Amino acid sequence: MFPLTHIAVAQKTLNKENTMTVLGSVFPDFVAYLGLGRNLGHELGRDLYYYCLANFPQCLDFALGVLTHGNSLPGIDFYADEEYDNKRPGFCFQQGKALISDIERYCNVPASMAPWKSHNFIEIAFDVLTANRDKTLQQRAEKHIFQEDIPVIDMLHSYLKLPQKEILEMFRVVPKQFCFNGNDTELMTEKFLLSLRNRHGITGGNLKDAVKITEKSIAIVTPLYDSFMNNALGKIKESLSELPTAPVTEPPLK
């Protein structure tokens, strides 16, 4: 999912919201900036939680936010990307199939990449609909996501064995790649086209036609949004309730 939905999912499943939960909820999508790769960011949830539990209890809210995001709990992206309704891949890929030909044509995306980018448009639709349901979400997101939370920087420096300067720069730079205004579908789409250029060297996308893809994705997701979110959030809450809260030194044996 995109950041507004991740922030909202963390708030709804953790029943609280602060700078730690917000930064944690988006962190798995930020780690690519550090050269660690998307998959690692989405798999480190439980390990990071146990690390904080034993060594940085002041950062537990951050770790909880991470857990709501990725595959390790599993979090919302497991159901969006990996598996939903006993089918693989997840919901956003399932619904994005209807967009693939438009994305190849209007975003100049090669066929091999089109399914992944079609799922991104479905994620944009989720951010639009999430923001429409929560009118203060943008303000809260921007308040927290641009904070420089020093305990988190110290913890990630210790956990990832990376320089504090690089981690701090990640939190300063990456949020600027996203649009937090769920009402501005043109800017959200423009940011997506910019990411195609910056991450993949793909140019030639037509913004006007790409906005139409965003609008089409919103139409696809609108009647399905509540059922998907209620189902996924229920599963995430259940998994969170099973986590230990007392300090431990090692994760339990699987």
Protein Blocks (a to p, Z undefined) as FASTA:
>chain_A
ZZklmmmmmmmmnopacfklmmmmmmmmmmmmnonojklmmmmmmmmmmmmmmmmmmlmm
mmmmmmmmmmmlpcfklmmmmogghiacdfklmmmmmmmmmmmmmnopafklmmmmmmmm
mmmmmmmmmmmmmmklmmmmmmmmmpccfklmmmmmmmnopafklmmmmmmmmmmmpcfb
fklmmlmmmmmmmmmmmmnopghiafklmmmmmmmmmmmmmmmmmmmmmmmmmmmmmmmm
mpcfbdcfbdcdZZ
